[in-house]
């Protein structure tokens, strides 16, 4: 099950992704990002991947998709705190050269303003 918690601050929008970002979780990730872009029109989005335990190729491609969508809105996106297996896959695919990836978060952690509902099994 994928859970996404969204928070906003003066520094930007933070999306904390928890669970498996795989072919079954990609539609929810896309929907959440669309909602964020429609609600906040962010200058910067930080996607926290620390809670992602599994990332498949569909999930990795969704990160490229997210980067493109945020840029279309005139913003930027940084993917932070990926677990070692997640970072390894992104490096093997060469996505680390296309995406802004950091091992630490730079956006303060305010109280949640919205939370995506878990999908039923």
KANORZI-V807238 format. One record per residue. SS is DSSP state (@ for helix, = for strand, . for the rest). Layout:
SS
SS
This chain:
.
.
=
=
=
=
=
=
=
.
.
=
=
=
=
=
=
=
=
=
=
.
.
.
.
@
@
@
@
@
@
@
@
@
@
@
@
@
@
@
.
.
.
=
=
=
=
=
=
=
=
=
=
=
=
.
@
@
@
@
@
@
@
@
@
@
@
@
@
@
@
@
.
.
.
=
=
=
=
=
.
.
.
@
@
@
@
@
@
@
@
@
.
.
@
@
@
.
.
.
=
=
.
.
.
.
.
.
.
.
.
.
.
=
=
.
.
.
.
.
.
